[in-house]
């Protein structure tokens, strides 16, 4: 009799645990495979552990992933010093009459503070209308891109973002997403990679049609993101209470 009771309890436990296990596995696949992680500030962390479960988990992640990235080996980066660009920049924010044409350098080669401020104004957060001084090194890289593609305006998809995810390079003022009319994102990415002597993040977003450029501490990172436009909107929301703080100030 006790044996029958034992098997009955065990059978009932299996029936109830089965859906939970299936649900957990499905949830794990969604979190690791289709997460709209803001890849711009990630590093390719080496997987730890080599057990069977970890390997299966990684294979499942790759099979469903919208994002793939890699750390760039130092030996493949630019070895010679990057020359100074012209300093010219023509930044355009599409859809509104907001653009600037400046040279970020003074005649003596120092940065022109007024030009940096004008560029930062166009690269401001469009959701909150707040500004942050953009990293001059980022603007220098954008000037290189501007020079290479014949002085075509750089269309700004996103610059500084006053957002909840504060680890993002956009929040730090060290990143910009750009397009160039008549130039494929792939060509923009390929040229940007030639500028990297260490400490750059370069990502391409084929479905949205833009290239992300950032400056960061080494190592350099590359990625491709096939996520649908707007898939990480939750991360871009303004910080909680920012309107209230603005009204109090």
Backbone as CSV, one residue per row, in Angstrom:
resi,resn,N_x,N_y,N_z,CA_x,CA_y,CA_z,C_x,C_y,C_z
1,UNK,0.838,-1.217,0.000,0.000,0.000,0.000,0.868,1.260,0.000
2,UNK,1.941,1.270,0.861,2.825,2.439,0.922,3.514,2.663,-0.423
3,UNK,3.875,1.537,-1.069,4.527,1.663,-2.370,3.603,2.298,-3.394
4,UNK,2.317,1.919,-3.374,1.345,2.512,-4.297,1.181,3.996,-4.025
5,UNK,1.126,4.364,-2.741,0.997,5.791,-2.381,2.215,6.563,-2.865
6,UNK,3.425,5.978,-2.654,4.666,6.638,-3.069,4.687,6.916,-4.565
7,UNK,4.356,5.846,-5.357,4.344,6.033,-6.809,3.273,7.017,-7.246
8,UNK,2.153,7.033,-6.550,1.092,7.997,-6.874,1.544,9.420,-6.664
9,UNK,2.230,9.682,-5.524,2.733,11.037,-5.226,3.805,11.426,-6.243
10,UNK,4.702,10.479,-6.542,5.769,10.783,-7.496,5.201,11.123,-8.863
11,UNK,4.180,10.344,-9.310,3.561,10.603,-10.609,2.890,11.962,-10.648
12,UNK,2.214,12.321,-9.568,1.547,13.633,-9.499,2.562,14.759,-9.523
13,UNK,3.705,14.576,-8.848,4.753,15.591,-8.831,5.317,15.815,-10.221
14,UNK,5.529,14.696,-10.963,6.027,14.826,-12.332,5.077,15.605,-13.208
15,UNK,3.778,15.319,-13.057,2.778,16.010,-13.882,2.781,17.492,-13.630
16,UNK,2.918,17.909,-12.374,2.872,19.343,-12.054,4.193,20.028,-12.343
17,UNK,5.318,19.285,-12.193,6.626,19.894,-12.418,6.920,20.070,-13.896
18,UNK,6.362,19.171,-14.744,6.644,19.226,-16.171,6.373,20.562,-16.795
19,UNK,5.162,21.135,-16.633,4.886,22.444,-17.242,5.804,23.526,-16.722
20,UNK,6.173,23.441,-15.403,7.049,24.465,-14.855,8.421,24.406,-15.497
21,UNK,8.927,23.147,-15.690,10.234,23.001,-16.326,10.198,23.522,-17.747
22,UNK,9.159,23.175,-18.501,9.038,23.651,-19.887,8.950,25.154,-19.935
23,UNK,8.173,25.725,-19.000,8.025,27.182,-18.968,9.348,27.850,-18.661
24,UNK,10.115,27.272,-17.713,11.401,27.852,-17.357,12.360,27.829,-18.525
25,UNK,12.386,26.686,-19.274,13.273,26.600,-20.419,12.884,27.606,-21.490
26,UNK,11.597,27.773,-21.729,11.143,28.741,-22.727,11.514,30.143,-22.308
27,UNK,11.341,30.461,-21.032,11.684,31.789,-20.537,13.164,32.056,-20.687
28,UNK,14.007,31.042,-20.394,15.438,31.200,-20.514,15.826,31.519,-21.947
29,UNK,15.198,30.863,-22.912,15.504,31.118,-24.319,15.147,32.537,-24.707
30,UNK,14.014,33.034,-24.243,13.602,34.398,-24.572,14.577,35.398,-23.990
31,UNK,14.995,35.194,-22.727,15.862,36.157,-22.086,17.233,36.204,-22.729
32,UNK,17.775,35.032,-23.075,19.125,35.032,-23.617,19.146,35.184,-25.117
33,UNK,18.065,34.808,-25.785,18.106,34.794,-27.237,17.559,36.023,-27.899
34,UNK,16.472,36.594,-27.392,15.839,37.698,-28.089,15.850,38.981,-27.282
35,UNK,16.679,39.020,-26.260,16.764,40.228,-25.450,17.296,41.377,-26.280
36,UNK,16.683,42.562,-26.125,17.142,43.741,-26.858,18.212,44.441,-26.052
37,UNK,19.258,43.722,-25.672,20.332,44.279,-24.871,21.001,45.410,-25.624
38,UNK,21.319,46.491,-24.912,21.996,47.611,-25.536,23.458,47.230,-25.694
39,UNK,23.809,46.660,-26.829,25.111,46.040,-27.008,26.240,47.042,-27.015
40,UNK,25.939,48.350,-27.203,26.991,49.334,-27.303,27.924,49.326,-26.113
41,UNK,27.430,48.985,-24.879,28.288,49.087,-23.712,28.614,47.733,-23.121
42,UNK,28.404,46.662,-23.922,28.718,45.337,-23.410,30.125,44.972,-23.801
43,UNK,30.669,43.998,-23.122,31.952,43.411,-23.496,31.711,41.939,-23.693
44,UNK,32.481,41.334,-24.556,32.280,39.913,-24.829,32.902,39.122,-23.698
45,UNK,32.122,38.899,-22.663,32.619,38.170,-21.517,32.835,36.716,-21.896
46,UNK,33.993,36.190,-21.546,34.273,34.792,-21.858,33.391,33.904,-21.010
47,UNK,32.744,32.877,-21.604,31.870,32.004,-20.849,32.653,31.232,-19.803
48,UNK,32.084,31.096,-18.617,32.733,30.362,-17.549,32.090,28.999,-17.427
49,UNK,32.930,27.999,-17.069,32.390,26.654,-16.911,32.280,25.954,-18.249
50,UNK,32.466,24.650,-18.219,32.402,23.896,-19.472,31.523,22.667,-19.343
51,UNK,30.542,22.757,-18.462,29.668,21.613,-18.301,28.674,21.551,-19.456
52,UNK,28.032,20.425,-19.577,27.116,20.180,-20.701,25.983,21.175,-20.740
53,UNK,25.434,21.505,-19.577,24.295,22.424,-19.538,24.687,23.800,-20.052
54,UNK,25.887,24.264,-19.688,26.335,25.586,-20.143,26.505,25.609,-21.654
55,UNK,27.053,24.531,-22.222,27.233,24.484,-23.674,25.905,24.489,-24.409
56,UNK,24.932,23.726,-23.888,23.610,23.726,-24.501,22.979,25.101,-24.420
57,UNK,23.167,25.773,-23.287,22.603,27.115,-23.087,23.170,28.091,-24.106
58,UNK,24.496,28.019,-24.351,25.117,28.934,-25.305,24.671,28.649,-26.736
59,UNK,24.541,27.350,-27.086,24.071,27.012,-28.428,22.656,27.518,-28.658
60,UNK,21.815,27.391,-27.645,20.433,27.857,-27.760,20.401,29.374,-27.903
61,UNK,21.302,30.070,-27.176,21.355,31.530,-27.255,21.747,31.986,-28.645
62,UNK,22.765,31.328,-29.229,23.208,31.729,-30.564,22.134,31.468,-31.609
63,UNK,21.396,30.384,-31.431,20.390,30.017,-32.420,19.273,31.049,-32.484
64,UNK,18.957,31.688,-31.342,17.834,32.616,-31.298,18.288,34.083,-31.242
65,UNK,19.588,34.336,-31.189,20.078,35.684,-30.921,19.771,36.642,-32.065
66,UNK,19.407,37.855,-31.696,19.284,38.951,-32.647,20.583,39.742,-32.703
67,UNK,21.430,39.584,-31.698,22.651,40.363,-31.574,23.847,39.418,-31.489
68,UNK,24.889,39.725,-32.229,26.134,38.983,-32.078,27.273,39.990,-32.037
69,UNK,28.247,39.734,-31.189,29.350,40.677,-31.036,30.638,39.966,-30.673
70,UNK,31.716,40.736,-30.708,33.022,40.153,-30.408,33.993,41.238,-29.976
71,UNK,34.922,40.854,-29.140,36.053,41.711,-28.805,37.042,41.676,-29.961
72,UNK,37.633,42.824,-30.282,38.566,42.897,-31.404,39.989,42.638,-30.898
73,UNK,40.677,41.638,-31.436,42.071,41.392,-31.038,42.937,42.619,-31.317
74,UNK,43.827,42.938,-30.396,44.657,44.140,-30.535,45.495,44.116,-31.808
75,UNK,45.956,42.931,-32.190,46.845,42.866,-33.353,46.132,43.201,-34.662
76,UNK,44.795,43.218,-34.658,44.061,43.540,-35.883,43.662,45.018,-35.943
77,UNK,43.969,45.763,-34.898,43.613,47.183,-34.860,44.640,48.026,-35.619
78,UNK,44.290,49.269,-35.816,45.200,50.207,-36.475,46.481,50.328,-35.642
79,UNK,47.623,50.228,-36.293,48.898,50.269,-35.589,49.563,51.646,-35.631
80,UNK,49.366,52.388,-36.730,49.985,53.709,-36.822,49.053,54.761,-36.234
81,UNK,49.608,55.867,-35.732,48.779,56.920,-35.128,47.769,57.477,-36.131
82,UNK,46.603,57.784,-35.628,45.558,58.347,-36.493,45.855,59.819,-36.747
83,UNK,45.948,60.235,-38.010,46.218,61.655,-38.282,45.024,62.514,-37.881
84,UNK,45.271,63.780,-37.728,44.189,64.696,-37.371,43.300,64.935,-38.588
85,UNK,41.984,64.882,-38.421,41.090,65.162,-39.557,41.022,66.661,-39.826
86,UNK,40.238,67.021,-40.806,40.062,68.451,-41.108,39.414,69.187,-39.948
87,UNK,38.616,68.475,-39.177,37.864,69.107,-38.086,36.477,69.544,-38.515
88,UNK,36.219,69.503,-39.819,34.915,69.921,-40.315,33.839,68.900,-39.959
89,UNK,32.676,69.413,-39.639,31.531,68.566,-39.330,30.265,69.243,-39.833
90,UNK,29.412,68.463,-40.465,28.077,68.932,-40.823,27.107,67.905,-40.261
91,UNK,26.481,68.243,-39.151,25.558,67.343,-38.467,24.127,67.774,-38.721
92,UNK,23.294,66.820,-39.070,21.889,67.108,-39.380,21.007,66.162,-38.581
93,UNK,20.002,66.730,-37.932,18.997,65.884,-37.304,17.786,65.858,-38.224
94,UNK,17.542,64.711,-38.905,16.481,64.653,-39.926,15.099,64.928,-39.340
95,UNK,14.247,65.470,-40.178,12.860,65.692,-39.782,12.597,67.048,-39.163
96,UNK,13.639,67.693,-38.683,13.490,69.038,-38.118,14.606,69.911,-38.672
97,UNK,14.409,71.179,-38.636,15.422,72.098,-39.134,16.449,72.354,-38.028
98,UNK,17.279,71.352,-37.807,18.278,71.440,-36.752,19.572,70.841,-37.276
99,UNK,20.526,71.692,-37.599,21.804,71.231,-38.111,22.885,72.243,-37.785
100,UNK,24.113,71.800,-37.933,25.231,72.697,-37.651,26.400,72.335,-38.555
101,UNK,27.105,73.350,-39.012,28.354,73.178,-39.751,29.439,73.906,-38.985
102,UNK,30.407,73.163,-38.488,31.463,73.759,-37.663,32.800,73.106,-37.987
103,UNK,33.854,73.719,-37.480,35.163,73.081,-37.426,35.538,72.991,-35.961
104,UNK,35.821,71.785,-35.504,36.032,71.588,-34.065,37.405,72.052,-33.596
105,UNK,38.279,72.509,-34.547,39.624,72.931,-34.174,39.812,74.448,-34.351
106,UNK,40.665,74.989,-33.529,41.180,76.330,-33.740,42.362,76.247,-34.698
107,UNK,42.849,77.417,-35.113,43.970,77.448,-36.056,45.219,76.788,-35.487
108,UNK,45.389,76.832,-34.155,46.577,76.244,-33.533,46.419,74.754,-33.246
109,UNK,45.279,74.164,-33.645,45.063,72.738,-33.439,44.330,72.381,-32.158
110,UNK,44.104,73.354,-31.301,43.340,73.092,-30.081,41.857,73.024,-30.420
111,UNK,41.095,72.464,-29.519,39.655,72.352,-29.752,38.973,73.710,-29.615
112,UNK,38.058,73.976,-30.509,37.264,75.202,-30.459,36.049,74.943,-29.566
113,UNK,36.027,75.545,-28.416,34.993,75.273,-27.405,33.598,75.625,-27.925
114,UNK,33.495,76.741,-28.637,32.188,77.139,-29.157,31.656,76.111,-30.156
115,UNK,32.548,75.594,-31.006,32.135,74.581,-31.989,31.721,73.286,-31.296
116,UNK,32.451,72.908,-30.259,32.087,71.702,-29.509,30.702,71.851,-28.883
117,UNK,30.419,73.046,-28.390,29.103,73.286,-27.781,27.992,73.238,-28.821
118,UNK,28.246,73.797,-30.005,27.232,73.761,-31.069,26.953,72.324,-31.522
119,UNK,28.024,71.530,-31.648,27.842,70.125,-32.034,27.075,69.369,-30.949
120,UNK,27.401,69.623,-29.699,26.712,68.954,-28.592,25.236,69.330,-28.554
121,UNK,24.923,70.553,-28.978,23.522,70.987,-28.984,22.709,70.172,-29.988
122,UNK,23.269,69.941,-31.179,22.550,69.137,-32.177,22.479,67.675,-31.737
123,UNK,23.475,67.229,-30.990,23.523,65.842,-30.520,22.803,65.661,-29.179
124,UNK,22.009,66.626,-28.773,21.323,66.564,-27.476,20.260,65.462,-27.444
125,UNK,19.781,65.172,-26.248,18.703,64.198,-26.075,17.402,64.790,-26.606
126,UNK,16.793,64.132,-27.563,15.583,64.661,-28.192,14.334,64.373,-27.380
127,UNK,14.399,63.466,-26.435,13.219,63.172,-25.618,13.074,64.166,-24.470
128,UNK,14.204,64.588,-23.919,14.142,65.473,-22.751,14.689,66.870,-23.036
129,UNK,15.270,67.063,-24.251,15.879,68.349,-24.642,17.018,68.743,-23.708
130,UNK,17.628,67.769,-23.050,18.786,68.048,-22.203,20.056,67.845,-23.016
131,UNK,21.122,68.533,-22.605,22.385,68.468,-23.318,23.495,67.977,-22.398
132,UNK,24.505,67.410,-23.002,25.726,67.027,-22.294,26.885,67.266,-23.253
133,UNK,28.003,67.791,-22.768,29.154,67.960,-23.664,29.580,66.613,-24.248
134,UNK,29.583,66.514,-25.561,29.982,65.276,-26.207,31.506,65.146,-26.199
135,UNK,31.970,63.933,-26.108,33.398,63.662,-26.044,34.089,64.183,-27.309
136,UNK,35.095,65.060,-27.178,35.782,65.583,-28.370,36.393,64.488,-29.232
137,UNK,36.825,63.380,-28.616,37.393,62.290,-29.407,36.347,61.680,-30.328
138,UNK,35.112,61.590,-29.845,34.023,61.103,-30.696,33.817,62.039,-31.878
139,UNK,33.811,63.339,-31.612,33.619,64.317,-32.688,34.769,64.268,-33.687
140,UNK,35.977,64.002,-33.187,37.129,63.848,-34.084,36.930,62.667,-35.029
141,UNK,36.420,61.553,-34.502,36.161,60.378,-35.342,35.063,60.676,-36.365
142,UNK,34.035,61.398,-35.936,32.965,61.764,-36.860,33.485,62.678,-37.961
143,UNK,34.460,63.533,-37.632,35.057,64.400,-38.646,35.840,63.569,-39.668
144,UNK,36.522,62.529,-39.214,37.206,61.626,-40.136,36.210,60.995,-41.115
145,UNK,35.079,60.557,-40.585,34.050,59.934,-41.431,33.481,60.950,-42.415
146,UNK,33.244,62.161,-41.925,32.732,63.244,-42.771,33.707,63.526,-43.922
147,UNK,35.000,63.603,-43.618,36.013,63.855,-44.647,36.039,62.737,-45.685
148,UNK,36.012,61.497,-45.205,36.179,60.351,-46.097,35.052,60.244,-47.117
149,UNK,33.842,60.593,-46.706,32.686,60.452,-47.598,32.311,61.764,-48.288
150,UNK,33.327,62.570,-48.544,33.163,63.733,-49.406,32.358,64.871,-48.821
151,UNK,32.345,64.998,-47.516,31.625,66.115,-46.903,30.116,65.976,-46.938
152,UNK,29.631,64.746,-47.058,28.178,64.547,-46.983,27.723,64.687,-45.546
153,UNK,26.597,65.348,-45.299,26.130,65.536,-43.920,25.949,64.205,-43.197
154,UNK,26.289,64.207,-41.925,26.052,63.044,-41.084,24.669,63.190,-40.458
155,UNK,23.769,62.277,-40.789,22.425,62.308,-40.225,22.448,61.638,-38.856
156,UNK,22.001,62.362,-37.857,22.058,61.870,-36.483,20.781,61.104,-36.160
157,UNK,20.946,59.830,-35.858,19.829,59.025,-35.382,19.701,59.193,-33.873
158,UNK,20.824,59.219,-33.203,20.839,59.382,-31.750,22.213,59.857,-31.321
159,UNK,22.239,60.777,-30.358,23.492,61.237,-29.776,23.447,60.987,-28.283
160,UNK,23.498,62.080,-27.519,23.343,61.945,-26.068,21.909,61.523,-25.762
161,UNK,21.760,60.589,-24.829,20.435,60.169,-24.389,20.352,60.248,-22.873
162,UNK,19.465,61.072,-22.389,19.203,61.179,-20.954,18.249,60.044,-20.586
163,UNK,18.801,58.870,-20.315,17.998,57.672,-20.221,18.228,56.923,-18.912
164,UNK,17.366,55.931,-18.685,17.453,55.152,-17.449,18.694,54.271,-17.420
165,UNK,19.053,53.704,-18.549,20.224,52.834,-18.587,21.476,53.693,-18.650
166,UNK,22.034,53.972,-17.492,23.119,54.928,-17.405,24.487,54.337,-17.705
167,UNK,24.543,53.028,-17.953,25.802,52.430,-18.395,26.015,52.606,-19.891
168,UNK,24.991,53.067,-20.597,25.087,53.249,-22.039,26.080,54.357,-22.378
169,UNK,26.833,54.140,-23.444,27.740,55.183,-23.909,26.994,56.404,-24.422
170,UNK,25.753,56.219,-24.841,24.936,57.382,-25.218,24.712,58.268,-24.001
171,UNK,24.449,57.679,-22.861,24.231,58.469,-21.644,25.513,59.202,-21.238
172,UNK,26.645,58.589,-21.517,27.930,59.186,-21.138,28.383,60.283,-22.099
173,UNK,27.684,60.429,-23.233,28.092,61.433,-24.212,29.278,60.996,-25.056
174,UNK,29.459,59.682,-25.174,30.597,59.163,-25.930,30.156,58.329,-27.129
175,UNK,28.887,58.461,-27.547,28.381,57.628,-28.642,27.422,58.405,-29.527
176,UNK,27.378,57.986,-30.784,26.418,58.558,-31.724,26.042,57.500,-32.751
177,UNK,24.763,57.489,-33.131,24.270,56.622,-34.207,24.069,57.503,-35.435
178,UNK,24.638,57.083,-36.567,24.631,57.962,-37.737,24.231,57.216,-39.009
179,UNK,23.761,57.999,-39.983,23.529,57.556,-41.351,24.147,58.596,-42.286
180,UNK,24.434,58.173,-43.502,24.872,59.100,-44.544,24.050,58.801,-45.785
181,UNK,23.331,59.786,-46.280,22.481,59.581,-47.449,23.321,59.111,-48.635
182,UNK,22.858,58.031,-49.275,23.544,57.516,-50.446,24.732,56.615,-50.144
183,UNK,25.000,56.370,-48.865,26.111,55.498,-48.471,25.546,54.372,-47.616
184,UNK,25.888,53.154,-47.946,25.360,52.020,-47.187,25.984,51.985,-45.793
185,UNK,25.213,51.576,-44.791,25.773,51.436,-43.434,27.004,50.536,-43.405
186,UNK,27.023,49.524,-44.263,28.169,48.621,-44.298,29.451,49.371,-44.654
187,UNK,29.370,50.290,-45.620,30.559,51.057,-46.005,30.996,52.004,-44.891
188,UNK,30.019,52.591,-44.199,30.353,53.468,-43.076,31.068,52.662,-41.996
189,UNK,30.535,51.478,-41.706,31.161,50.631,-40.690,32.580,50.240,-41.094
190,UNK,32.748,49.838,-42.349,34.061,49.389,-42.814,35.105,50.491,-42.681
191,UNK,34.717,51.734,-43.019,35.694,52.812,-42.880,35.951,53.124,-41.409
192,UNK,34.909,53.152,-40.599,35.083,53.447,-39.173,36.057,52.468,-38.525
193,UNK,36.037,51.226,-38.980,36.931,50.220,-38.399,38.399,50.533,-38.684
194,UNK,38.671,51.233,-39.776,40.063,51.586,-40.091,40.593,52.673,-39.161
195,UNK,39.707,53.337,-38.438,40.120,54.408,-37.528,40.495,53.881,-36.144
196,UNK,40.164,52.647,-35.872,40.247,52.116,-34.519,41.658,51.658,-34.158
197,UNK,42.294,52.447,-33.312,43.592,52.059,-32.775,43.473,51.503,-31.377
198,UNK,42.226,51.292,-30.944,41.969,50.777,-29.598,40.993,51.671,-28.865
199,UNK,39.944,51.068,-28.299,38.985,51.853,-27.532,37.845,52.404,-28.352
200,UNK,37.334,51.613,-29.299,36.162,52.017,-30.071,35.115,50.907,-30.055
201,UNK,33.864,51.317,-30.053,32.763,50.386,-30.243,32.073,50.734,-31.549
202,UNK,31.897,49.742,-32.410,31.270,49.966,-33.717,30.218,48.891,-33.919
203,UNK,28.982,49.323,-34.083,27.893,48.383,-34.298,27.065,48.770,-35.497
204,UNK,26.553,47.784,-36.215,25.705,48.052,-37.369,24.318,47.483,-37.105
205,UNK,23.306,48.236,-37.495,21.905,47.870,-37.270,21.214,47.792,-38.630
206,UNK,21.275,46.631,-39.275,20.766,46.518,-40.655,19.292,46.861,-40.797
207,UNK,18.471,46.476,-39.835,17.033,46.718,-39.970,16.682,48.185,-39.758
208,UNK,17.499,48.891,-38.999,17.255,50.310,-38.768,18.096,51.182,-39.686
209,UNK,19.121,50.608,-40.292,19.906,51.329,-41.292,20.843,52.372,-40.747
210,UNK,21.482,52.105,-39.605,22.449,53.068,-39.093,23.650,52.338,-38.491
211,UNK,24.686,53.128,-38.209,25.908,52.615,-37.593,26.131,53.346,-36.278
212,UNK,26.470,52.588,-35.259,26.790,53.148,-33.943,28.302,53.300,-33.838
213,UNK,28.746,54.471,-33.379,30.164,54.754,-33.159,30.312,55.232,-31.722
214,UNK,31.254,54.648,-30.985,31.517,55.176,-29.640,32.990,55.077,-29.313
215,UNK,33.396,55.843,-28.297,34.735,55.726,-27.721,34.563,55.157,-26.320
216,UNK,35.486,54.277,-25.948,35.361,53.551,-24.685,36.750,53.093,-24.245
217,UNK,36.881,52.667,-22.996,38.154,52.053,-22.605,38.361,50.765,-23.389
218,UNK,39.615,50.410,-23.715,39.864,49.134,-24.394,39.310,47.979,-23.562
219,UNK,38.924,46.874,-24.209,39.163,46.546,-25.612,38.091,47.106,-26.529
220,UNK,38.402,47.144,-27.809,37.409,47.540,-28.807,36.403,46.415,-29.001
221,UNK,35.222,46.805,-29.480,34.140,45.829,-29.620,33.399,46.068,-30.924
222,UNK,32.931,44.981,-31.528,32.132,45.047,-32.749,30.861,44.229,-32.550
223,UNK,29.781,44.676,-33.169,28.561,43.879,-33.111,27.641,44.204,-34.278
224,UNK,26.716,43.284,-34.493,25.650,43.471,-35.472,24.347,43.148,-34.770
225,UNK,23.371,44.027,-34.941,22.102,43.906,-34.214,20.956,43.881,-35.221
226,UNK,20.291,42.732,-35.300,19.173,42.569,-36.221,17.829,42.854,-35.551
227,UNK,17.852,43.384,-34.339,16.602,43.666,-33.649,15.768,44.674,-34.427
228,UNK,14.455,44.573,-34.254,13.554,45.518,-34.910,13.734,46.909,-34.316
229,UNK,13.519,47.948,-35.114,13.611,49.315,-34.581,12.718,49.483,-33.362
230,UNK,13.252,50.150,-32.341,12.468,50.414,-31.138,12.377,49.254,-30.171
231,UNK,13.161,48.189,-30.395,13.037,47.015,-29.533,13.569,47.259,-28.125
232,UNK,14.426,48.258,-27.938,14.940,48.539,-26.593,14.453,49.892,-26.074
233,UNK,13.211,50.230,-26.424,12.648,51.511,-26.012,12.622,51.676,-24.495
234,UNK,12.404,50.576,-23.771,12.319,50.668,-22.313,13.619,51.193,-21.716
235,UNK,14.758,50.826,-22.321,16.047,51.271,-21.813,16.298,52.750,-22.110
236,UNK,15.610,53.280,-23.116,15.845,54.666,-23.522,14.938,55.659,-22.804
237,UNK,14.036,55.152,-21.972,13.135,56.067,-21.279,13.921,57.018,-20.382
238,UNK,13.441,58.255,-20.232,14.128,59.204,-19.348,14.173,58.673,-17.923
239,UNK,15.155,59.102,-17.150,15.229,58.669,-15.753,13.949,59.011,-15.010
240,UNK,13.589,58.175,-14.054,12.389,58.412,-13.261,12.502,59.752,-12.535
241,UNK,11.453,60.547,-12.646,11.410,61.822,-11.938,12.112,62.973,-12.623
242,UNK,12.594,62.758,-13.851,13.350,63.850,-14.475,12.489,65.081,-14.728
243,UNK,11.230,64.916,-15.052,10.340,66.077,-15.281,10.141,66.848,-13.985
244,UNK,9.955,66.090,-12.903,9.741,66.732,-11.606,10.976,67.538,-11.208
245,UNK,12.160,66.960,-11.413,13.374,67.680,-11.077,13.536,68.930,-11.919
246,UNK,13.132,68.817,-13.203,13.254,69.968,-14.101,12.345,71.104,-13.631
247,UNK,11.153,70.761,-13.169,10.216,71.779,-12.721,10.685,72.431,-11.423
248,UNK,11.384,71.656,-10.566,11.832,72.179,-9.285,13.053,73.064,-9.426
249,UNK,13.827,72.860,-10.488,15.077,73.583,-10.632,14.850,75.042,-11.019
